[in-house]
Amino acid sequence: MDGQGLEKRKTRSDDGIADRRLALNLYSSTYNFLWRSFGFKVIDLLSRKSQQDSEFKQGRLGFYDGLKISGKPRIWSHAASVGEVTGAIPTLFSLKKSLPHAALFLSTGTPQGLKFARAQLPADVAVFPFPFDFPGCVSKAISTLQPELFVNFETEFWPNFFRELNARGIPALLLNGRVSSSSERFYRIVSPLFRPVFEQFTHMAMHSDEDRERIVRIGAPPSKISVLGSSKYDGLAGKASPEKADFWRGLLDIGNGPVIIGGSLRGSETIELMRIHQQLRGFSAGLLGIFAPRHMNKIPKMIDWLKKNNTPYDLLSQIEEGSRVRTASVVLVDRIGVLFEIYSVGDLIFCGGTFEPVGGHNILEPPAWSRAVFYGPCLKKVLHEHRILRNFGGSFVATGPEDLFLQWKKWLGDLSELQKNGEAANRALNSLRGVVDRQVELILDSLRKAG
């Protein structure tokens, strides 16, 4: 190629870079203008809606008074809420063994995630709220914490936060990465804003092939991406033990009668599962129903429905504190952090967020106890797990509440046969193990590259 051709190519390349910078500046300016215009109103609304305590609100603003962190290297992990925290926990435990003198700390974006993480992690792993994506909030938080590596579990991309990491030369690593089809559409619209975020990661370990394809389509560098699976599964099998199952059977006074469980229930599911229980009691009088909403603010609505239908109930918190023993046929799980263990006593188990268009929650928790799992058709968040379970014969899809009722009515007469499906579900879970060790290797490699 002659000199003139090279010059033209260089000019086009320079023009392309200039165009991308212009687009980035435009999107960044618009993004921060919207934050300045509406951000504090949104913060106030969310604070009142979720009844956040003062510590949580202060943390979201980047103030971490009294937070004590010691050790080196300093590794900041982030998990948005309860589901993401579940994936972070086994990796943090394993990382602590590899780096016993490291300062490990975890941020969450919801009060539920914060409480759950603090209940599950050791005291020397600090847990605090993730700052809002205001430039001032993220700058203050990063200055306080001074991380040497940021580890993002699943997928939360905050432009100002990652821009601040880049300015300070702090590398980032993505683990358990997920991108839903709806998220892909959004990221494509504002791709100039997020391409610099993707470039900040030293590596992006995605959950499935579909997640890898989506994140590449929205601008992530293919050379930095691998498919590793999710660390959630490594921690599940190890947490299941006969002693825990015996504890819950004793506490809830469960004899030989069948038990149905509705876990992580969303929206209409909170009522529909109780309605199905009521219908099934006509075929099995001793049937116990245990129902756990995804969000605790649904408990009053569930209580109202039970009262209107003259159905006695017990609250798990009262049983645990010893103020009463279980006598009712319905138990409402009114605190977070115990659903996984309660699955151990279930015969017929439904995982929520699957009749509602949420996309599903952790459908592999019941299989850790060798329990088959039932769920609805809305599976966009757990499609990979669903396919694995289906291939092993460990799950059943119900088209809606009426179909679930009919399926459970049939299985009530053949629970011993259903146990074979539960064992198949456990084999499906075990086929997905081994991710934690590979994630720890990625973290250590990122630290070495960072010097």
ZAMARGU-4260 file (C-alpha; in steps of 0.2 Angstrom, whole numbers, plus 5000, padded with zeros to 4 digits):
<rodrens>
0) 5000/5000/5000 | 5007/5017/4995 | 5009/5031/5008 | 4993/5040/5002 | 4983/5024/5006
5) 4991/5023/5023 | 4987/5041/5027 | 4969/5038/5022 | 4968/5023/5033 | 4976/5032/5048
10) 4964/5047/5045 | 4949/5035/5045 | 4955/5027/5061 | 4958/5044/5070 | 4941/5049/5064
15) 4933/5033/5071 | 4942/5036/5088 | 4936/5054/5088 | 4918/5049/5085 | 4919/5036/5099
20) 4926/5049/5111 | 4912/5061/5106 | 4899/5048/5108 | 4906/5043/5125 | 4907/5061/5131
25) 4889/5064/5125 | 4882/5049/5134 | 4892/5052/5150 | 4886/5070/5151 | 4868/5064/5148
30) 4870/5050/5161 | 4877/5062/5175 | 4864/5076/5170 | 4850/5063/5174 | 4859/5058/5190
35) 4860/5076/5196 | 4842/5080/5190 | 4833/5065/5197 | 4845/5054/5207 | 4842/5061/5224
40) 4823/5060/5221 | 4825/5042/5217 | 4837/5039/5232 | 4824/5046/5244 | 4810/5036/5236
45) 4820/5020/5237 | 4825/5024/5255 | 4807/5026/5261 | 4800/5011/5251 | 4813/4999/5258
50) 4814/5007/5275 | 4833/5007/5275 | 4841/5011/5291 | 4853/5025/5293 | 4869/5015/5291
55) 4863/5008/5274 | 4859/5025/5268 | 4875/5032/5273 | 4885/5018/5265 | 4876/5021/5249
60) 4882/5039/5249 | 4900/5033/5251 | 4902/5035/5270 | 4909/5020/5279 | 4911/5027/5297
65) 4918/5014/5309 | 4923/5002/5295 | 4939/4993/5300 | 4948/4984/5286 | 4966/4977/5288
70) 4977/4966/5278 | 4985/4965/5261 | 4981/4963/5247 | 4964/4973/5248 | 4951/4964/5237
75) 4934/4972/5235 | 4920/4960/5229 | 4902/4966/5225 | 4886/4956/5224 | 4870/4965/5221
80) 4858/4956/5232 | 4854/4939/5240 | 4856/4929/5224 | 4873/4936/5219 | 4879/4935/5237
85) 4875/4916/5237 | 4888/4915/5222 | 4901/4926/5231 | 4901/4917/5247 | 4910/4900/5242
90) 4923/4910/5232 | 4927/4921/5246 | 4929/4907/5258 | 4941/4898/5246 | 4950/4914/5243
95) 4953/4917/5262 | 4962/4900/5262 | 4973/4905/5248 | 4976/4922/5255 | 4974/4921/5274
100) 4982/4938/5276 | 4971/4947/5263 | 4959/4961/5267 | 4942/4954/5259 | 4927/4965/5259
105) 4910/4964/5250 | 4897/4977/5245 | 4879/4974/5241 | 4866/4985/5234 | 4851/4980/5244
110) 4847/4979/5263 | 4842/4961/5261 | 4858/4956/5253 | 4868/4966/5266 | 4859/4956/5280
115) 4861/4939/5271 | 4880/4942/5268 | 4883/4947/5286 | 4874/4932/5292 | 4884/4920/5281
120) 4902/4927/5280 | 4915/4927/5295 | 4917/4943/5305 | 4934/4947/5297 | 4925/4949/5280
125) 4918/4967/5280 | 4901/4969/5272 | 4894/4986/5268 | 4882/4995/5255 | 4888/4999/5238
130) 4889/5017/5234 | 4877/5026/5222 | 4885/5030/5206 | 4887/5048/5209 | 4905/5054/5205
135) 4907/5061/5223 | 4900/5045/5231 | 4911/5033/5222 | 4926/5043/5224 | 4924/5044/5242
140) 4921/5026/5244 | 4936/5021/5234 | 4947/5033/5243 | 4941/5025/5260 | 4943/5007/5254
145) 4958/5008/5243 | 4956/4991/5234 | 4969/4983/5224 | 4957/4973/5214 | 4938/4974/5211
150) 4928/4958/5209 | 4911/4960/5202 | 4899/4945/5204 | 4886/4943/5190 | 4882/4959/5181
155) 4881/4977/5188 | 4890/4990/5177 | 4891/5007/5184 | 4899/5020/5172 | 4905/5032/5185
160) 4912/5019/5197 | 4922/5010/5184 | 4928/5026/5177 | 4935/5030/5194 | 4943/5013/5195
165) 4951/5016/5178 | 4958/5033/5183 | 4966/5026/5199 | 4973/5011/5189 | 4963/4998/5199
170) 4959/4982/5189 | 4942/4973/5189 | 4937/4955/5186 | 4919/4949/5182 | 4914/4932/5189
175) 4897/4923/5187 | 4894/4935/5172 | 4876/4936/5166 | 4867/4946/5152 | 4849/4943/5150
180) 4841/4947/5133 | 4832/4962/5140 | 4848/4969/5147 | 4857/4966/5130 | 4844/4977/5122
185) 4847/4991/5134 | 4866/4990/5133 | 4865/4990/5114 | 4856/5007/5115 | 4869/5015/5126
190) 4884/5005/5121 | 4896/5020/5120 | 4894/5022/5138 | 4898/5004/5143 | 4912/5000/5131
195) 4925/5008/5142 | 4918/4998/5157 | 4920/4982/5148 | 4938/4987/5143 | 4942/4990/5162
200) 4940/4971/5166 | 4956/4960/5165 | 4944/4945/5162 | 4926/4942/5161 | 4921/4924/5166
205) 4903/4921/5160 | 4890/4909/5166 | 4885/4902/5150 | 4888/4902/5131 | 4872/4913/5129
210) 4879/4926/5141 | 4896/4926/5132 | 4888/4929/5115 | 4877/4943/5122 | 4891/4952/5130
215) 4902/4951/5115 | 4887/4958/5104 | 4886/4973/5116 | 4905/4977/5114 | 4915/4967/5126
220) 4932/4962/5120 | 4931/4943/5115 | 4949/4940/5120 | 4945/4944/5138 | 4930/4932/5139
225) 4928/4914/5145 | 4913/4903/5150 | 4916/4896/5167 | 4899/4893/5175 | 4893/4899/5192
230) 4901/4897/5209 | 4884/4896/5217 | 4884/4877/5214 | 4900/4873/5222 | 4894/4880/5239
235) 4877/4872/5238 | 4881/4853/5239 | 4893/4857/5254 | 4880/4866/5264 | 4868/4851/5263
240) 4869/4840/5279 | 4858/4827/5287 | 4860/4836/5304 | 4852/4852/5297 | 4837/4842/5289
245) 4835/4834/5306 | 4835/4851/5315 | 4821/4858/5304 | 4811/4843/5305 | 4812/4844/5324
250) 4809/4862/5325 | 4794/4862/5314 | 4788/4846/5322 | 4787/4837/5305 | 4781/4819/5306
255) 4778/4807/5291 | 4766/4818/5282 | 4770/4827/5266 | 4777/4844/5265 | 4775/4857/5251
260) 4787/4872/5250 | 4785/4888/5240 | 4802/4897/5240 | 4807/4914/5234 | 4789/4918/5229
265) 4785/4934/5219 | 4769/4944/5216 | 4754/4933/5213 | 4764/4917/5218 | 4763/4922/5236
270) 4744/4919/5236 | 4743/4906/5222 | 4755/4893/5231 | 4744/4895/5247 | 4728/4892/5237
275) 4736/4876/5229 | 4740/4870/5247 | 4723/4873/5253 | 4716/4863/5238 | 4728/4849/5240
280) 4723/4847/5259 | 4707/4840/5252 | 4717/4825/5246 | 4730/4824/5260 | 4723/4831/5277
285) 4741/4832/5285 | 4749/4842/5272 | 4760/4855/5278 | 4764/4871/5268 | 4779/4881/5270
290) 4780/4898/5261 | 4794/4910/5259 | 4792/4926/5249 | 4807/4933/5241 | 4804/4950/5249
295) 4798/4951/5267 | 4786/4965/5264 | 4774/4952/5256 | 4771/4944/5273 | 4757/4955/5279
300) 4747/4952/5262 | 4749/4934/5264 | 4743/4935/5282 | 4728/4944/5277 | 4724/4931/5264
305) 4725/4917/5277 | 4714/4926/5289 | 4701/4929/5276 | 4701/4911/5272 | 4700/4906/5290
310) 4717/4897/5288 | 4728/4895/5304 | 4746/4899/5302 | 4763/4901/5311 | 4777/4913/5309
315) 4794/4905/5308 | 4802/4919/5318 | 4790/4915/5333 | 4794/4896/5332 | 4812/4900/5332
320) 4812/4911/5347 | 4802/4898/5357 | 4786/4909/5359 | 4776/4895/5351 | 4777/4878/5344
325) 4770/4874/5326 | 4752/4869/5327 | 4745/4876/5310 | 4746/4868/5293 | 4754/4884/5286
330) 4771/4891/5291 | 4776/4908/5284 | 4795/4911/5283 | 4797/4929/5289 | 4815/4931/5288
335) 4829/4929/5275 | 4844/4917/5276 | 4835/4900/5280 | 4826/4895/5264 | 4840/4884/5258
340) 4840/4873/5274 | 4821/4873/5274 | 4821/4865/5257 | 4828/4849/5266 | 4811/4845/5273
345) 4801/4847/5257 | 4793/4834/5246 | 4785/4845/5233 | 4795/4861/5230 | 4791/4876/5219
350) 4804/4889/5215 | 4797/4906/5213 | 4799/4920/5200 | 4794/4908/5187 | 4775/4911/5186
355) 4779/4929/5187 | 4789/4937/5173 | 4804/4938/5184 | 4815/4925/5176 | 4817/4913/5191
360) 4828/4912/5206 | 4840/4898/5212 | 4832/4882/5206 | 4847/4872/5210 | 4845/4874/5229
365) 4832/4860/5231 | 4843/4848/5221 | 4857/4850/5234 | 4846/4840/5246 | 4842/4827/5232
370) 4825/4835/5229 | 4816/4837/5213 | 4811/4855/5209 | 4795/4862/5201 | 4794/4879/5193
375) 4785/4889/5180 | 4789/4894/5162 | 4797/4911/5165 | 4815/4905/5166 | 4826/4918/5157
380) 4838/4920/5172 | 4840/4902/5175 | 4838/4894/5158 | 4855/4886/5159 | 4851/4878/5175
385) 4834/4872/5169 | 4842/4864/5154 | 4854/4854/5165 | 4841/4849/5176 | 4829/4844/5162
390) 4843/4833/5154 | 4845/4824/5170 | 4827/4822/5174 | 4827/4832/5190 | 4814/4845/5187
395) 4796/4849/5181 | 4789/4864/5172 | 4771/4869/5176 | 4762/4881/5164 | 4753/4889/5178
400) 4746/4887/5195 | 4732/4875/5189 | 4745/4864/5181 | 4756/4864/5196 | 4741/4859/5207
405) 4737/4844/5195 | 4755/4839/5195 | 4757/4839/5214 | 4740/4830/5216 | 4747/4816/5205
410) 4764/4816/5214 | 4756/4816/5232 | 4751/4798/5228 | 4769/4793/5223 | 4782/4802/5232
415) 4794/4788/5233 | 4795/4788/5214 | 4798/4807/5214 | 4813/4804/5225 | 4822/4796/5210
420) 4820/4812/5201 | 4827/4821/5216 | 4842/4810/5215 | 4844/4814/5197 | 4843/4833/5201
425) 4857/4830/5213 | 4868/4822/5200 | 4864/4837/5189 | 4870/4849/5202 | 4886/4839/5205
430) 4890/4840/5186 | 4892/4859/5188 | 4904/4859/5202 | 4923/4865/5202 | 4920/4883/5197
435) 4926/4891/5213 | 4944/4884/5211 | 4945/4891/5194 | 4938/4908/5200 | 4951/4909/5214
440) 4965/4906/5201 | 4958/4920/5190 | 4958/4932/5206 | 4976/4927/5210 | 4981/4929/5192
445) 4973/4947/5191 | 4983/4952/5207 | 4999/4946/5199 | 4996/4956/5183 | 4992/4971/5194
450) 5009/4969/5203
</rodrens>
